[in-house]
Amino acid sequence: MELLKKHLPKVVFFPSLFASAFFVYGFIFWTIYISFSKSKLMPNYELVGFDQYTRLWSMPRWFVALENLWVFLIFFITISIVVGLILAIFLDQKIRMEGALRTIYLYPMALSFIVTGTAWKWILNPGLGIEKFVRSLGFPNFEFEWLIDPEMAIYTIVMAGIWQSSGFVMALFLAGLRSFDDELIKAAKIDGASLPRIYAKIIIPSMRPVFMNAIIVLSHLAIKSFDLVIALTKGGPGLATDMPATFMFSMAFQRGELGLAAASATMMLFSVIAVIVPYLYSELRKNP
């Protein structure tokens, strides 16, 4: 009985640890292995070296997906950080109904990307959403067809992503602002500094770790973006909003190219690692 009590925490913890190791890290290594195999519709464990990666980097569609991801990354991260910072500064002024406003701003993050994509698909649909509403106000020639415009469709993904994530970024910045020493702000005010100048010259520059955390999280969300794209545009029109994640899904489940899909998934994995590892290394060096 005493032996059971002593080892009970380990017994309880082991199944979840084993499941996480198998279903997360086990399948990561399996995917990497498959990317070096000659797998097609079904797994084939005969190794062919870097053939799948050579095929991947010779496909025009892969470069289209990377270009779309790059556009999405730049606008999604930049605008989400700007909007989140503005909202955080606004709430930091100890305004009335702060709790209600904070809940409203954070609510989109509680939704899944499938729900967000579906909602924005309705909003941006020329026959249902913004265009129909504005025309009902007496502007019959108004057009808002970004959802079906190959040149603008990627920006609909950006808009939905910003709406989903800017509240989370706001929460990060608000936590950073609330942890700032009030005595420094009071001293700056005594010296004659205006509130905008205090934020621009003192508070915001001191929040570099918060900026880095926001960039890491948003980069991770952007690189693995799949649900939002599938729900909103399904990668279309054409390949206008195709992303590495939708490319991988298409190769694995529609084209019967499991090895090629695994190679693209591995490239996405190393992209995330390339973002996260340098940040973790710098943090560990500062906090040994």
N, C-alpha and C positions, 0 to 999 in steps of 0.2 A: 504493500500500500504506500509506504514511504517512497519507494522507488518510483511508483507511478506519479505521485505528487511532484517529485523532483523533476521528472522529465515530461510532465504534462504539457507545459508551454511548447516544448520542442515537438511533441507529437501533434499538437493542434496546428502549429505553424508549418510543419513539413509539407502537408498536402498542397497548400496554396503556394509554397515556395517551389515545389516540384512542378505544379501546373504552370506557373509563370515561366520557369526555366524552359519547360518543354514547348509550350505553345507560343512563347515570344522568342526567346533566344534560339531554341531548337529550329523553329521555322525560318528565322533569319539566316542561320547557317545553311539550312536546306535550300533556301532561295539562292544564296550565293553559289552553292554547289551546282544547282540546276543551270545557273547562268553560264557555266563553263561546259555544259553538256550539249548533246545534239537533240535535246527535247523538242518535240513539235506539239502535236495535239495531246500526247500523254508523256509523262516523265520518261526520259531515256538517260540512264546513268553513264553512258559512254562519254568520256571527256573529249572535247575538241578544242581545248585551249581558249583563245580569245576570239573565236570565230563569231560568236553571238554579238560581242561588243563591236567587232568590225562591221558586221551587218547593221547594227544599231546606228553607228556613227556615219553610215553611208546612206541612211534613209532621210529624204527631205522632210518627211512628216515629223521626225524626231526633232529636227532643227526648228520647225514651225512651233512645236510644243515648247521647246526651250525659249524661243522668242516670246511667245505668249506668257510664259512663266516670268520672264524677265520684266515685261511690261507690268504684269500683275504685282510682282514683288515691289517694284519701285513705287507705284502709285498707292498700293494697299498699305505698305509700311509707312510711307511718308505721311499720307493724309490721316491714317489712323492715329499716328503719334501726335500730329498737330491738333486734330479734333479732340483727342483724349486729354492733351495738355490744357487746351482752352477750357474744356468742361471741368477739369480738376481745379484750375485757378478760379473759375466761377464759383464752384462749390466751396472753395477754401475761404470765401469771404464771409462765412458764417451766416448765410442767407436763411430766410424762413423756408420751411418745408424742405429742408436739405435732405432729410431721410427719404421723402417721397420722390424727389427728383433723382436721387442716387439710385433708388430702386428702378425708376423708369429707364435711366440710362443703362443700367446693368441688365435689364430684362432680356434684351436680344441675345446676350451671351448664354442665357439659360436655354435657348432654343437650339435644336439641332440644325446643322447646315442644310439638311433636306427641307425642313420647315421654312427656313429663311429663303432658300432658293425657290421654293414653290410660291411663297408669298410675293417675292419680287418678280416672279414670272407673271403673276396676275397684275401687279402694279405697272409693269413695263409693257404688257401686251397692248398693241395698238388698238385692239377692239374692246378692251376692258378697262384699262387703267388710266394713266396720266393723260394720254391723248384724248380719250373719250370724255374725260372730265373737263378738260380745257375747252373742247369743242362744245360741250353743253353750256359753257359760260358765254357762248356767243362768238367763238373764234373757229369757224368751220374749216379753215385752211390750215389749222395748226397740225403739225406732224411731229411725232416723237417715236421713231422707229429704230432705236438703237438695238433692240433685241434681235431684229432681223437684218441689220446692216452689218456686213462682214468687217467693215472698218471700225465700227463702234461697239460691236458686241462684247469685246473683251472688257470694255469699261463698265458694262452692266455687272459683270462679275466683281469688278473693283467696288462699285457702289454697294452691292449687297454685302461684300466682305467687310467694308468699312462700317456699315450699319451694325453688323454682327459683333465686331471686335472693338470698336472705339470705346464702348462702355467699360470693357475690361482694362484697356489701357488707362482710362480715366481713373479706375480704382487703384492701379499701380501708382500713378502720379499723385493721387490724393493722399495715399499712405505716405509717400515720400514728403509731400508738403507738410503734412501734419506732424511729421517727425522732426521738422526743422526747428531750430532753437529760436523761440520768440524774442529772446533778449537781443539777438543780432538784428532782427527786424526793427525793434524799438530803437536800437542804437543808430541804425541807418536813417530812420525817420527823424531822429533828433539832429542828425547831421544835415538834414534838408533833402534827403533823397525821396523822390516820389515813389508811389507804389509800383507803377510799371517799371521804373528803373531798378527798384529792389529785386523784382522778379527777374528782369533781364540780366542784371549784372551780378547778383548774389545767389538767389535761390536756384534758378534753372541751371546755371553752370555747376552747382554742387550736386546735381541729381544725375550725374553720368551713370552710376550703377543702375538707376531706374530705367534710363534710356536703353542701356544694354540689355536689361531683362526684357523690356518691351520688344526690342528688335529681335532677340532670340526667339521669343514666343511667336511673334508674327511671322518670322521667316519660316519657322517650323510649320505653322498653319498654312502658309502659302505654298510651300514645296509639296506638301501632301494633300493639297486641295483636290477633292474628288466629288464629295457629296454636293457641294454648292454648284459646281459646274454641271454635273449630271442633272440636278433638279432644275436649273435655270435654263441651260442652253443645250445640254447633251453634247457639248463640244462643238456645236455649230454656230451659225450656219456654215456648212462645209467643215473646214478645220479652223475657223476663226477663233474659237475659244478652246481648242485642244490643248491639254496640259500633259505633263509627264505622267500624272496619275491616270488620266483618261486614256492616254496612249497605252499604258501598261494593261489596263482593263481590256481595251480593245484587242490587243495582241493575245492576251491569255484566254479570253472567253469568246471572242468573235472571229479571230483569224487563225486560231489553233497554233499559235507561235509561243509556246510556254517558255522556251529557252530565251527568246528575245524579250518577252515580258519580264522574266527574271533579271535579265541584264539591265533593263530600264529601271526596275525596282532597286537593284543594287546601286545604280548611279544616283538615285534619289536618296538612298540610305547614306551614301558617302557625302552627298551634298549637305544633308543635315548634320553629319558628323563634322564636316569642315566648318560649319557655323558654330556648333556647340563646344567642341573640344578646345579650341583656342580660348574661348571665354572661360571654361572651367579651369583651364591651366592658369590663366591670369588670376582668377579668384583664389585658387589654391596657393599660388605664390604669395598673394597678399595676406592670406590667412593660414599660415602653416600649422 
